[in-house]
Amino acid sequence: MGWEYLWILLIVSAVLCAVGFYKYVYFLSIGYGFAVAGIGAALMILFGGQMRAVGFAQCILFILYGARLSGFLLAREIRSAGYRKTLTEATAQEKGMPFFVKAVIWVFVSILYVAQTSPVFFRQYNGAQDAILPWIGAAICACAIAVEAAADAQKSAQKAKNPNMVATEGLYKLVRCPNYFGEVLFWTGVFVGGLSALRGLGQWLTAALAYVAIVFIMFNGAQRLEKRQVKRYGRLPAYRAYADKTPILLPFVPLYHLYRGE
């Protein structure tokens, strides 16, 4: 399993996502991006001397992914009063959250982020030499980063024009939560890229369970987002018409709702 390396990656992940102690949602947002980028950099340091081009590409994608995500979230929080208000409402229950609960969340997400990136680590640790699947996975990851960046830009532009309606143009014509779809796509690329390199039950379980966990988290996130949108826009005929005909998370998959109301 390479525990001597995994412990290093876990320390990197834990240090970088510890920003969640300031606001617990940062464990799953800004700290998440920091941790993934940091793990990518750590992998290049640990295996740089023996890493092939595809390995460097995968690590650079981790860095780009994490830096873009955390940078965008930080900029949005600083610039957008509306987003700060939404964030304040979402974290209202944090005041009474015991430190122990935050610590448990911190440990869990630190481990999860290492597990999510583990297919790339196991490829390097096992010395896998094949290139086709990892390059396919890297291409999927690159597409996912482009999807998330485009979705963020499109949403910002549309909300600036009409702050009283959800974004409905561009990627939002295909799927209501393109950012969450991009997340699923990115980690699908990571998982696919490692399929030919995994060895033994432990490695397979680590990679597969982490992939299932992040997909579940994205579906849960989409459900919570829909709940907030229904509360804010549910009375608008335009929103209901849009929501009833546009898939919520996966383009072209006729799953339109994850939240049906109280």
Residue pairs with C-beta under 8 A, 6 or more apart in sequence:
1 200
1 202
1 203
1 206
2 121
2 122
2 125
5 46
5 121
5 125
6 114
6 118
6 121
8 42
8 46
9 39
9 42
9 43
9 114
9 117
9 121
10 110
10 111
10 114
12 35
12 38
12 39
12 42
13 35
13 38
13 39
13 110
13 111
13 113
13 114
14 106
14 107
14 110
15 38
16 31
16 34
16 35
16 37
16 38
17 26
17 27
17 31
17 32
17 34
17 35
17 106
17 109
17 110
17 113
18 31
18 106
19 26
19 27
19 30
19 31
19 34
20 26
20 27
20 28
20 31
20 102
20 105
20 106
20 109
21 102
21 106
23 87
23 91
23 94
24 91
24 94
24 97
24 102
24 105
25 87
25 90
25 91
27 102
27 105
27 106
27 109
28 109
28 217
29 69
29 70
29 73
30 70
30 73
30 74
31 70
31 109
32 66
32 69
32 70
32 109
32 113
33 65
33 66
33 67
33 68
33 69
33 70
33 71
33 73
34 66
34 70
35 66
35 109
35 110
35 113
36 62
36 65
36 66
36 69
36 113
36 116
36 117
37 62
37 63
37 64
37 65
37 66
37 67
37 70
38 66
39 62
39 113
39 114
39 117
40 58
40 59
40 60
40 61
40 62
40 63
40 65
40 66
40 117
41 59
41 63
43 51
43 55
43 59
43 62
43 117
43 120
43 121
43 124
44 51
44 56
44 59
46 124
47 55
47 124
47 125
50 124
50 127
51 59
51 124
52 129
52 131
54 131
54 134
54 135
54 138
55 120
55 123
55 124
55 134
57 135
57 138
58 120
58 123
58 134
58 137
58 138
58 141
58 190
58 193
59 120
61 138
61 141
61 142
61 145
62 117
62 120
64 145
65 141
65 144
65 145
65 186
68 145
68 148
68 149
69 148
72 152
76 83
76 156
77 83
77 84
77 87
82 163
86 228
112 210
112 213
112 214
114 121
115 206
115 207
115 209
115 210
115 213
116 187
116 190
116 210
116 211
116 213
116 214
117 190
118 194
118 203
118 206
118 207
118 210
119 137
119 190
119 191
119 193
119 194
119 195
119 197
119 198
119 207
120 190
120 193
120 194
122 194
122 197
122 198
122 199
122 203
122 206
122 207
123 134
123 193
123 194
123 197
126 197
126 198
126 199
126 203
128 134
128 196
128 197
130 196
130 197
132 196
133 192
133 193
133 194
133 195
133 196
134 193
134 194
134 196
134 197
135 193
136 189
136 192
136 193
137 189
137 190
137 191
137 192
137 193
137 194
138 189
138 193
139 189
140 185
140 186
140 188
140 189
140 192
140 193
141 185
141 186
141 189
141 190
141 193
142 189
143 185
143 189
144 182
144 183
144 185
144 186
144 188
144 189
145 182
145 186
147 171
147 178
147 181
147 182
147 185
148 178
148 179
148 182
148 183
148 186
150 170
150 171
150 178
151 170
151 171
151 172
151 178
151 179
151 182
152 179
154 167
154 169
154 170
154 171
154 172
155 167
155 172
158 167
158 168
158 169
158 170
158 172
159 167
164 233
165 233
165 236
165 238
165 239
166 172
166 176
166 229
166 233
166 239
166 242
168 242
168 246
171 178
172 178
172 246
173 246
174 246
174 247
174 251
174 252
175 181
175 246
175 247
175 248
175 249
175 250
175 251
176 222
176 226
176 242
176 243
176 246
176 247
176 248
176 249
177 221
177 222
177 225
177 248
177 249
180 218
180 219
180 221
180 222
180 225
180 249
181 218
181 249
181 250
181 251
183 214
183 218
184 214
184 215
184 218
184 249
184 250
187 211
187 214
187 215
188 211
190 211
191 207
191 208
191 211
194 207
198 204
198 207
218 249
219 249
219 258
222 248
222 249
222 258
223 258
223 259
224 259
226 243
226 248
226 257
226 258
226 259
227 259
229 239
229 243
230 259
230 261
233 239
234 240
243 256
243 257
244 256
245 256
246 256
247 253
247 254
247 255
247 256
248 255
248 256
248 257
248 258
249 255
249 258
